[in-house]
Amino acid sequence: MRIPPRIARIGALGALASALLLGGPAVAASATTAPAPVAHSAAAVAAVGDICYSALPPEAHDTLDLIEAGGPFPYPQDGGVFQNREGLLPSQSSGYYHEYTVETPGSDDRGARRIVTGEANQEDYYTQDHYASFDLVDHGC
């Protein structure tokens, strides 16, 4: 199982606390201080739209819950490094972004929907068109 970088960074207890807050299994809790949300440059924000967490399809919520829990993920590609070849996300070093499948009802394969995560707290991008466009997920709405 691949552990997303931001989960590994906050540690197992922080991941457990996150899982508990998101409805994961209740094993134990720990008080942690989460890092502040990521700040983006004006140019990066202009290249990426935004979407309210509540406006995401239910399958995207499922994927975000799995990411916070550290898996298990349904596809072997989930958690793999996203290269940002399209250049639509803010420029970062290789390995900064990771991608995860968002199930597409009725699709015989992985479909076109993904969540791409950055290393910062709640730096989640949603694409419904296989990387042609991205929306930064606003977890506050």
Secondary structure, 3 states (H helix, E strand, C coil): CCCCHHHHHHHHHHHHHHHHHCCCCCCCCCCCCCCCCCCCCHHHHHHCEEEEHHHCCHHHHHHHHHHHHCCCCCCCCCCEEECCCCCCCCCCCCCCEEEEECCCCCCCCCCCCEEEECCCCCCEEEECCCCCCCEEEECCC
